[in-house]
Amino acid sequence: MKTHRFDAVSFIAGLAFAILGLVFLVPDTPQELIDALVNSGGWFWPVALLIVGLAVIVPVLLPKKEEAIEAGDSD
């Protein structure tokens, strides 16, 4: 199986979005976590940033379909 080319720029951008989302999502105390869950508007943007970050990271880490097909044909 041929490996795909690693895209460092996309990986770093996705990681930055994910870390930024976690920074705003993780509270200082457990009580703040409960308050954040009750107040749904407080966690929307951090979760949205996490989703965008993961949407960028996951395709970078997975092999492309065309390369996977080529690797399967060469067996």
CORDA-V807494 format. One record per backbone hydrogen bond with DSSP energy under -1.0 kcal/mol. CO is the residue of the C=O (numbers start at 1). NH is the residue of the N-H. Records with the same first field share a line. If there is no record, write none. Layout:
BEGIN
CO=NH, NH
END
This chain:
BEGIN
7=11
8=12
9=13
10=14
11=15
12=16
13=17
14=18
15=19
16=20
17=21
18=22
19=23
20=24
21=25
22=26
29=33
30=34
31=35
32=36
33=37
34=38
35=39
38=40
39=42
43=47
44=48
45=49
46=50
47=51
48=52
49=53
50=54
51=55
52=56
53=57
54=58
57=61
58=62
64=68
65=69
66=70
67=71
68=72
69=73
70=74
END
